[in-house]
Amino acid sequence: MPSPHLAENDADGLALMAYLGWLRRRWWILLLAAVLGLAGGLAVSQLQEARYTSTTSLLVRPLSSGSENNPNTKVNLDTEAQVVRSLVVAERAKDLMKIGTGGDELVKSVTVTVPPNSQILQVAYEATSPEEAQSGSHAFAQAYLDLRKATAQKALENETKALTQQIDQVKKQLNEVAGRIAAAPSNSPERQRAEADQNVLTNQLSGLNNRLSPLISADIDPGEIISDARLPDHPSSPNRTLNLASGMGAGLLLGIVLALVLDRLDNRVRRGRDISDRVGLPLLLELPARTPSLSVLPASHKISRELGRLRNVLLSAVPEPAQAGRGRQLLLCDGSAGTAAGFVAANLAAAYARTGAQVALITTKPDSALSSITGVAEGRHSLASVLRRDVPALKALAPVPGLGQLRVLVPGDLDAEVELPVAGLLEILHELTARFDHVLIETAQPTHAVEAQALGRYADAVIVVAETGRTRSVEITAALQQFEQVNAPVLGAVLAPRMPAAPAAARPTTPSNPATPAGPANPTNRPKPRPSPGPSAESTMVLPRMRPSGSGAPAKPATPGPASGTASSTPVKPPAPRKPSTPSNPMPVNGGGGTYRSRGDGDGRSYALESGEDLG
């Protein structure tokens, strides 16, 4: 049974296990989404038009002239990349490619990248054919170099022309100053001023010539193609690997979202925490996830040990009956349709029986698998025959092979369409608790079986049995509401693993023709069972219970007889059964008529529950 301290310390581990369990439950959604994503990526790859890309690498050199020529000058390649994709370069490339496509359309197919820490431009051109891609990449690279050279050449010519004009003006001024020097007398102020102007103009002319000389001899180098465009041998797009990876990633993301939404909407109980978190019902026990078979498990089995610990808890948690000398009544009801309550009830009853206590197990479910679980065959005596007063309850009990202290009352031919007589069931339980230390009752869901709610009112404890992956939290909530209406002592819940379906032999079948009775037409002709000559392995002998002494101290338990399946040379004679105390007024059993008809009864076949009839 879980401890709250362990739950607090292992909160992260439990959360991780919860997510792993969620992925394990919804793996098919993730797989389907991934497959759909891959199919979508493949479809996109097939629908996309194949395109080829060719790249040309350019080494860009700085452009400078005259005295400003500096070989260490860096070129702003980000600006140059924008120049490559300009319409001016596109028009020049169009002429080189000799095509009629507009320059604005050609620019859309060009991509320029700049490798870090370099003076290189990589011009890539994308086209529908390898030849066009190669031609476009080379054309844009060459057009850019031509434009850059032409721009630099024009700037050089303009600068040279401007210097030439300045030189001509200075020479003209020198000629005028030379005339002034020749006309002026020697050592005159006019001559001195003219000679000074001549020196200034001469120096100015010398500077202009120095600036003009490198321009005349300058060689413009805009850059060069260091890696020309190659003919691509495979398309650059569509990228099938990228499309498949993207499709699978998108599919997985969509699958995770869808699986999470479905898991949030699914209110089925998957683990013990779901019961306590969603319903607020204490979890008494969470059985292991796998069950070997639908049977009474040996004492060494892990599930048997877990139920043994639950038995110990129940012995201290369930109060003693108000009436001294009577056994405890424990009701186990299904949280949902299935065999979980029968499996837990049978193995918990076996755990009680292994302590040496006398245990009776009864079921009110017409389709209960208790017979196949315990190995008790459906005979003449059953709950249906007891309710019809064909046989007393103690005689209808059948021993479980290998457990002499455990007796089972199988349902027999109960009619699922008819409400069971609660008064008759209480009378049976009253008789059983007088002889047995523990009486365990298996019932169906209280929302489907009315007697489950009624019996829960008189039980000493009620346990709701949920089934992993089948029981829904709303079903447990509905069962709790039914029990709360009658103030039933609900102790908690047990979470059982996913149980197999009941064997076909354990499922009672309704006759195809309801008008034809399954049993004899006249109940008086039913042969009565012969008394057994003595106890045996298959007898229905009930051993005496331990009774408290008059002083209040517990009496020594009687020495039990031989266990079921073990022969004894001296048979132990059971004590005479006591007549159960009956109410002064007979209680109606099935509605107001005081009769119960099983599915095997024909028309007119009924058995009255007489208040003075002896059940022993």
C-alpha positions in Angstrom: 0.0 0.0 0.0 1.4 3.4 -0.9 2.9 5.6 1.8 2.3 9.4 1.6 5.9 9.9 2.6 7.1 7.9 -0.4 4.7 9.7 -2.6 6.1 13.1 -1.6 9.7 12.0 -2.0 9.2 10.3 -5.3 7.0 13.0 -6.8 9.4 13.6 -9.7 9.9 9.9 -10.3 6.1 9.3 -10.4 5.6 12.2 -12.8 8.3 10.8 -15.1 6.7 7.4 -14.9 3.3 9.0 -15.7 4.7 10.6 -18.8 6.4 7.4 -19.9 3.2 5.5 -19.3 1.3 8.1 -21.3 3.7 7.7 -24.2 3.5 4.0 -24.0 -0.3 4.1 -24.1 -0.5 6.5 -27.0 2.5 5.2 -29.0 0.3 4.4 -32.0 -0.8 8.0 -32.3 2.8 9.2 -32.4 3.7 6.4 -34.9 0.8 7.3 -37.1 1.5 11.0 -37.0 5.2 10.4 -37.8 4.2 8.2 -40.8 1.8 10.8 -42.0 4.5 13.5 -41.6 6.9 11.4 -43.7 4.3 10.8 -46.3 3.6 14.5 -46.4 7.3 15.3 -46.8 7.6 12.8 -49.6 4.5 14.2 -51.4 6.0 17.7 -51.2 9.2 16.5 -52.6 7.4 14.9 -55.5 5.2 17.9 -56.2 8.0 20.5 -56.1 9.8 21.3 -59.4 13.5 20.3 -59.6 15.8 23.4 -59.5 19.6 23.5 -60.0 22.0 25.9 -58.4 25.5 27.0 -59.6 27.9 29.3 -57.7 30.7 31.6 -58.8 33.3 33.0 -56.4 34.7 36.5 -56.8 37.8 38.1 -55.3 37.0 41.8 -54.9 39.9 44.2 -54.9 39.8 47.8 -53.6 39.6 50.6 -56.2 41.7 53.8 -55.6 43.7 56.2 -57.7 46.4 58.9 -57.5 47.8 59.7 -54.1 44.9 57.9 -52.4 46.0 54.5 -53.6 46.4 52.2 -50.5 46.7 48.5 -51.0 45.5 47.8 -47.4 42.1 49.4 -48.0 39.2 47.1 -47.2 36.1 46.8 -49.4 32.7 46.9 -47.8 31.4 43.5 -49.1 27.9 43.9 -47.7 27.5 46.9 -49.9 29.0 45.1 -52.9 26.6 42.2 -52.3 23.7 44.6 -52.8 25.3 45.9 -55.9 25.4 42.4 -57.4 21.6 42.1 -56.9 20.9 45.5 -58.4 18.9 46.0 -61.5 21.9 47.6 -63.3 23.9 44.4 -62.9 20.8 42.3 -63.8 20.4 44.2 -67.1 24.0 43.6 -68.0 23.7 39.9 -67.0 20.6 39.7 -69.2 22.6 40.8 -72.2 25.3 38.3 -71.4 22.8 35.5 -71.0 21.0 36.6 -74.2 17.5 35.9 -72.8 14.3 37.9 -72.8 13.5 37.5 -69.0 13.3 40.8 -67.2 16.0 42.0 -64.9 13.6 42.1 -61.9 12.8 38.4 -62.4 16.5 37.5 -62.7 17.3 39.2 -59.4 14.9 36.8 -57.6 17.1 33.8 -58.6 20.3 35.3 -57.4 21.8 34.8 -53.9 25.0 36.5 -52.7 26.9 35.3 -49.6 30.0 36.7 -48.0 32.3 34.3 -46.2 33.5 35.7 -42.9 36.9 37.4 -42.7 37.4 37.4 -46.5 37.2 39.7 -49.6 35.2 37.1 -51.5 31.7 37.2 -52.9 29.8 34.0 -53.7 27.2 34.5 -56.4 24.7 31.6 -56.7 22.0 31.4 -59.4 19.0 29.0 -59.3 17.3 27.8 -62.4 15.2 25.0 -63.8 18.1 23.5 -65.8 21.8 23.0 -65.0 22.9 25.0 -68.1 20.8 28.0 -67.2 22.0 27.9 -63.6 25.7 27.9 -64.7 25.1 30.6 -67.3 23.3 32.8 -64.8 25.8 32.6 -62.1 28.7 33.4 -64.4 26.8 36.2 -66.1 26.0 38.0 -62.8 29.5 37.7 -61.6 31.0 39.0 -64.9 28.3 41.8 -65.1 29.2 42.9 -61.6 33.0 43.1 -62.4 32.3 44.9 -65.7 30.1 47.4 -63.9 32.6 48.0 -61.2 35.4 48.5 -63.7 33.4 50.8 -65.8 32.4 52.9 -62.8 36.0 53.1 -61.7 37.2 54.0 -65.2 34.7 56.7 -65.5 35.7 58.2 -62.2 39.4 58.1 -63.3 38.6 59.8 -66.5 36.7 62.5 -64.8 39.5 63.1 -62.3 42.1 63.2 -65.1 40.0 65.7 -67.1 39.7 67.9 -64.1 43.4 67.9 -63.4 44.2 68.6 -67.1 41.9 71.7 -67.0 43.6 73.0 -63.9 47.0 72.5 -65.5 46.0 74.4 -68.5 44.7 77.3 -66.4 48.0 77.4 -64.4 50.0 77.4 -67.6 48.0 80.3 -68.9 48.6 82.3 -65.8 52.3 81.5 -66.0 52.4 83.0 -69.5 50.7 86.2 -68.2 53.1 86.5 -65.3 56.1 86.0 -67.7 54.9 88.9 -69.8 54.6 91.1 -66.7 58.1 90.2 -65.7 59.5 91.1 -69.1 57.6 94.5 -69.2 58.6 95.6 -65.7 62.0 97.3 -65.1 64.6 95.4 -63.1 64.6 95.8 -59.4 61.2 97.4 -59.5 58.4 96.4 -57.1 56.2 95.2 -60.0 58.9 92.9 -61.2 59.4 91.4 -57.8 55.6 90.8 -57.3 55.5 89.2 -60.8 58.5 86.9 -60.0 56.8 85.8 -56.7 53.5 85.0 -58.5 55.6 83.0 -61.0 57.1 80.9 -58.3 53.7 80.1 -56.8 52.2 79.1 -60.1 55.2 77.0 -60.9 54.8 75.1 -57.7 51.1 74.7 -58.3 51.7 73.3 -61.8 54.3 70.9 -60.4 51.7 69.5 -57.9 49.0 69.1 -60.5 51.4 67.2 -62.7 52.4 64.9 -59.9 48.7 64.1 -59.3 48.1 63.6 -63.0 51.0 61.2 -63.7 49.7 58.2 -61.6 46.2 58.7 -63.1 47.5 58.4 -66.6 49.5 55.3 -65.7 46.8 53.7 -63.5 45.5 50.2 -64.2 42.0 49.6 -62.9 41.5 46.1 -61.3 37.9 45.6 -59.9 38.6 41.9 -59.0 38.5 38.5 -60.6 36.7 35.3 -60.8 38.6 32.8 -58.7 36.1 29.9 -59.0 33.8 29.9 -62.1 30.4 28.4 -62.1 30.2 24.7 -62.7 27.5 22.6 -64.3 25.5 21.1 -61.4 25.0 17.3 -61.7 22.0 17.1 -59.2 19.2 19.4 -58.3 19.5 21.6 -55.2 15.8 21.5 -54.5 13.6 19.9 -53.5 15.8 18.6 -50.6 14.2 15.3 -50.0 16.1 14.6 -46.7 15.1 18.0 -45.3 11.5 17.6 -46.4 11.2 14.1 -44.8 12.8 15.3 -41.6 10.6 18.3 -41.4 7.5 16.3 -42.2 8.3 13.7 -39.5 9.1 16.5 -37.0 5.8 18.2 -37.7 3.9 15.0 -37.6 5.5 14.0 -34.2 4.7 17.4 -32.8 1.1 17.2 -34.0 0.9 13.6 -32.7 2.2 14.6 -29.2 -0.4 17.4 -29.0 -3.2 15.1 -30.2 -2.2 12.3 -27.8 -2.0 14.8 -24.9 -5.5 16.1 -25.7 -6.9 12.5 -25.9 -5.1 11.5 -22.7 -6.6 14.5 -20.9 -10.1 13.7 -22.2 -9.7 10.0 -21.2 -10.8 9.5 -17.6 -10.0 5.8 -17.3 -7.9 4.9 -14.3 -4.4 4.0 -15.3 -2.6 4.1 -11.9 -3.4 4.4 -8.2 -2.8 8.1 -8.1 -5.7 8.6 -10.5 -8.1 7.3 -7.9 -6.9 9.5 -5.1 -6.3 12.6 -7.3 -9.5 12.6 -9.3 -12.0 11.0 -6.9 -10.4 11.6 -3.5 -10.9 8.0 -2.4 -8.1 6.5 -0.4 -6.1 3.9 -2.3 -5.7 0.7 -0.1 -3.8 -1.4 -2.6 -2.4 -1.2 -6.1 -1.8 -4.7 -7.4 1.0 -5.5 -9.9 0.3 -4.8 -13.5 0.3 -8.4 -14.7 -1.9 -11.3 -13.5 -0.9 -14.8 -14.3 -4.4 -16.3 -14.4 -8.0 -15.8 -13.3 -7.7 -18.1 -10.3 -6.9 -18.3 -6.6 -3.2 -17.7 -6.5 -0.8 -19.6 -4.3 0.4 -18.0 -1.1 3.9 -17.5 -2.4 2.6 -15.3 -5.3 3.4 -11.6 -5.2 -0.3 -10.7 -5.5 -1.2 -13.1 -2.6 1.4 -11.4 -0.4 0.1 -8.0 -1.3 -3.5 -9.1 -0.4 -2.1 -10.6 2.8 -0.9 -7.2 3.8 -4.2 -5.7 2.9 -5.9 -8.4 5.1 -3.7 -7.3 8.0 -4.7 -3.7 7.5 -8.4 -4.6 7.3 -8.2 -6.6 10.5 -7.1 -3.5 12.4 -9.1 -1.0 10.4 -12.5 -2.7 10.2 -14.3 -2.4 13.5 -15.7 -5.4 15.4 -19.4 -6.1 14.8 -21.7 -4.5 17.3 -23.2 -7.9 18.2 -20.6 -10.0 19.9 -19.8 -13.4 18.4 -20.6 -12.5 14.8 -18.3 -12.3 11.9 -17.3 -9.3 9.9 -19.0 -8.4 6.6 -16.8 -7.0 3.9 -18.4 -5.9 0.6 -16.3 -5.6 -2.5 -18.1 -4.1 -5.5 -16.9 -3.6 -9.1 -16.0 -0.1 -10.2 -16.9 -1.2 -13.7 -18.2 -4.3 -15.5 -15.7 -7.1 -15.4 -14.1 -9.8 -13.2 -11.8 -7.6 -11.0 -14.0 -7.7 -7.9 -14.4 -11.5 -8.1 -10.6 -11.9 -8.5 -9.8 -9.7 -5.5 -12.6 -11.1 -3.4 -11.5 -14.7 -4.0 -7.9 -14.1 -3.3 -8.6 -11.8 -0.3 -10.9 -14.5 1.1 -8.0 -17.0 0.6 -5.7 -14.7 2.5 -8.2 -14.6 5.4 -8.6 -18.4 5.3 -4.8 -19.0 5.5 -4.9 -17.4 9.0 -7.1 -20.3 10.1 -10.3 -18.2 10.3 -13.6 -19.5 8.9 -14.4 -17.5 5.7 -17.5 -17.5 3.6 -17.5 -15.9 0.1 -20.8 -15.0 -1.6 -21.6 -13.3 -4.8 -24.7 -11.5 -6.0 -23.6 -11.2 -9.6 -25.4 -13.4 -12.1 -22.4 -13.4 -14.4 -19.8 -13.7 -11.7 -16.6 -15.6 -12.5 -16.2 -16.7 -8.9 -16.9 -20.3 -9.8 -14.1 -20.5 -12.3 -11.8 -18.5 -10.1 -12.2 -20.7 -7.0 -12.6 -24.0 -8.9 -16.0 -24.6 -7.3 -18.3 -26.2 -9.9 -21.8 -25.0 -10.4 -24.0 -27.6 -8.6 -27.6 -27.9 -7.5 -27.0 -25.6 -4.5 -26.5 -21.9 -5.2 -27.6 -18.5 -4.0 -30.6 -18.8 -6.3 -31.7 -22.1 -4.6 -31.2 -20.6 -1.2 -33.4 -17.6 -2.1 -36.0 -20.0 -3.3 -35.8 -21.9 0.0 -34.7 -25.1 -1.7 -31.8 -25.5 0.6 -30.4 -23.7 3.7 -27.4 -21.3 3.2 -25.0 -23.4 5.2 -25.7 -26.5 3.1 -25.4 -24.5 -0.2 -21.8 -23.5 0.6 -19.1 -25.4 -1.3 -15.5 -25.8 -0.2 -12.6 -24.4 -2.2 -10.1 -27.1 -3.1 -7.0 -26.7 -1.0 -8.6 -24.3 1.5 -10.8 -26.0 4.0 -11.6 -22.8 5.9 -13.0 -21.1 2.8 -16.6 -21.8 1.5 -18.2 -20.3 -1.5 -21.8 -19.6 -2.4 -22.0 -19.5 -6.2 -24.8 -17.4 -7.8 -26.5 -20.2 -9.8 -29.3 -19.2 -12.1 -29.9 -15.7 -10.9 -32.0 -13.6 -13.2 -30.2 -10.4 -14.1 -33.4 -8.7 -15.1 -35.0 -9.2 -11.6 -33.9 -7.3 -8.5 -32.6 -9.6 -5.8 -34.6 -9.7 -2.6 -32.5 -7.7 -0.1 -34.4 -9.1 2.9 -33.5 -12.6 1.8 -29.9 -11.6 1.3 -29.7 -10.0 4.7 -31.2 -13.2 6.3 -28.5 -15.3 4.5 -25.7 -12.9 5.7 -27.2 -13.0 9.2 -26.9 -16.8 9.2 -23.4 -16.8 7.7 -22.0 -14.2 10.1 -23.2 -16.4 13.0 -20.9 -19.2 11.8 -18.0 -17.6 10.0 -15.4 -15.1 11.2 -15.4 -13.2 7.9 -18.0 -13.0 5.2 -17.0 -11.4 1.9 -19.6 -10.3 -0.6 -18.9 -9.7 -4.3 -21.4 -7.3 -6.0 -21.7 -5.6 -9.3 -21.6 -1.8 -9.6 -24.1 -0.1 -7.3 -25.2 1.9 -10.3 -26.3 -1.3 -12.0 -27.1 -3.6 -9.0 -29.5 -2.1 -6.5 -28.7 -4.7 -3.9 -25.1 -3.5 -3.8 -26.2 -0.2 -2.3 -28.6 -1.9 0.1 -26.0 -4.4 1.3 -23.4 -1.7 1.7 -25.5 -0.1 4.4 -25.2 -3.2 6.6 -21.6 -4.2 5.8 -18.8 -3.4 8.2 -16.7 -2.1 5.3 -17.0 -1.4 1.6 -14.2 -1.6 -0.9 -14.5 -0.4 -4.5 -12.4 -2.5 -6.9 -11.2 -0.7 -10.0 -9.6 -2.2 -13.0 -6.6 -0.7 -14.7 -7.4 0.8 -18.1 -11.1 -0.2 -17.9 -12.7 1.6 -14.9 -13.4 5.3 -15.4 -13.1 7.8 -12.6 -16.7 8.9 -13.2 -17.9 5.3 -12.5 -16.1 5.3 -9.2 -17.6 8.7 -8.4 -21.0 7.4 -9.2 -20.5 4.3 -6.9 -19.4 6.6 -4.1 -22.5 8.7 -4.5 -24.7 5.6 -4.3 -23.0 4.4 -1.1 -23.0 7.9 0.5 -26.8 8.1 0.1 -27.1 5.2 2.6 -24.1 6.1 4.8 -22.2 2.9 3.8 -18.7 2.7 5.4 -16.6 3.0 2.2 -13.0 2.2 3.3 -11.1 2.8 0.1 -10.3 1.4 -3.3 -8.2 -1.4 -4.7 -6.7 -1.1 -8.1 -6.5 -4.4 -9.9 -4.7 -5.1 -13.2 -6.5 -5.6 -16.4 -8.3 -8.8 -16.0 -9.2 -11.4 -18.7 -12.8 -12.0 -19.5 -14.7 -14.6 -17.6 -14.7 -18.1 -19.1 -17.7 -19.1 -21.1 -18.6 -21.7 -18.5 -18.9 -19.0 -15.9 -21.4 -16.9 -17.8 -24.9 -18.0 -17.3 -26.9 -18.1 -20.5 -30.5 -17.2 -20.9 -32.7 -19.8 -22.5 -33.6 -18.9 -26.0 -37.3 -19.5 -25.2 -38.3 -17.9 -21.9 -41.6 -19.7 -21.9 -39.8 -23.0 -21.6 -38.4 -23.5 -18.1 -34.9 -24.7 -17.7 -35.8 -26.8 -14.6 -38.7 -29.1 -13.8 -42.2 -27.6 -14.1 -43.3 -28.6 -10.5 -40.9 -27.7 -7.7 -42.4 -30.3 -5.4 -41.0 -33.0 -7.7 -37.4 -31.7 -7.2 -35.4 -34.5 -5.5 -34.0 -33.4 -2.2 -30.3 -33.9 -1.5 -29.4 -36.9 0.5 -27.5 -36.2 3.8 -23.8 -36.8 3.6 -22.6 -39.8 5.7 -19.7 -37.8 7.0 -17.2 -35.0 6.2 -15.0 -35.4 3.2 -12.9 -33.2 1.0 -15.9 -32.1 -1.0 -18.4 -31.8 1.9 -20.0 -28.6 3.0 -19.3 -29.1 6.6 -18.8 -25.8 8.5 -16.4 -25.8 11.4 -17.5 -24.1 14.7 -16.4 -20.5 15.2 -14.5 -19.3 18.2 -17.0 -17.6 20.6 -16.1 -15.2 23.4 -16.5 -16.4 27.0 -18.9 -15.0 29.4 -16.2 -13.0 31.2 -15.3 -11.2 28.0 -11.9 -13.0 27.5 -11.6 -14.8 24.2 -12.1 -18.5 24.3 -9.5 -20.9 23.0 -10.3 -21.7 19.3 -11.6 -25.1 18.6 -9.2 -27.5 16.9 -10.0 -27.3 13.2 -10.9 -30.4 11.3 -8.9 -31.7 8.4 -8.2 -29.3 5.6 -10.0 -29.7 2.3 -8.5 -32.4 0.2 -7.0 -34.2 3.3 -8.6 -37.4 4.5 -9.1 -38.0 8.2 -9.6 -41.4 10.0 -11.8 -39.9 12.7 -14.4 -37.6 11.3 -15.3 -34.5 13.3 -19.0 -34.2 13.8 -20.1 -30.6 13.3 -22.2 -28.9 15.9 -26.0 -28.7 15.2 -26.7 -25.5 13.3 -28.6 -22.8 15.1 -31.8 -21.4 13.8 -31.3 -17.8 12.8 -33.2 -15.2 14.5 -35.9 -13.9 12.3 -37.9 -10.7 12.6 -41.4 -10.9 14.1 -43.0 -9.9 10.8 -41.9 -11.5 7.6 -40.1 -9.1 5.3 -41.0 -9.1 1.6 -38.3 -10.6 -0.5 -38.9 -9.5 -4.1 -41.1 -6.5 -4.1 -44.3 -6.9 -2.1 -45.1 -10.6 -2.9 -42.5 -12.2 -0.7 -41.2 -14.6 -3.4 -38.1 -14.8 -5.6 -38.1 -16.4 -9.0 -34.8 -17.3 -10.6 -34.2 -17.5 -14.3 -34.7 -21.2 -14.2 -38.2 -21.0 -12.7 -41.2 -21.5 -15.0 -44.6 -19.9 -14.8 -46.1 -20.4 -11.4 -42.9 -21.7 -9.8 -42.2 -19.7 -6.6 -41.1 -20.3 -3.1 -42.5 -18.3 -0.2 -40.1 -17.1 2.5 -42.0 -18.2 5.5 -40.9 -16.4 8.7 -41.0 -19.6 10.6 -39.2 -21.8 8.1 -36.0 -23.5 9.3 -33.0 -22.7 7.2 -30.8 -25.2 9.0 
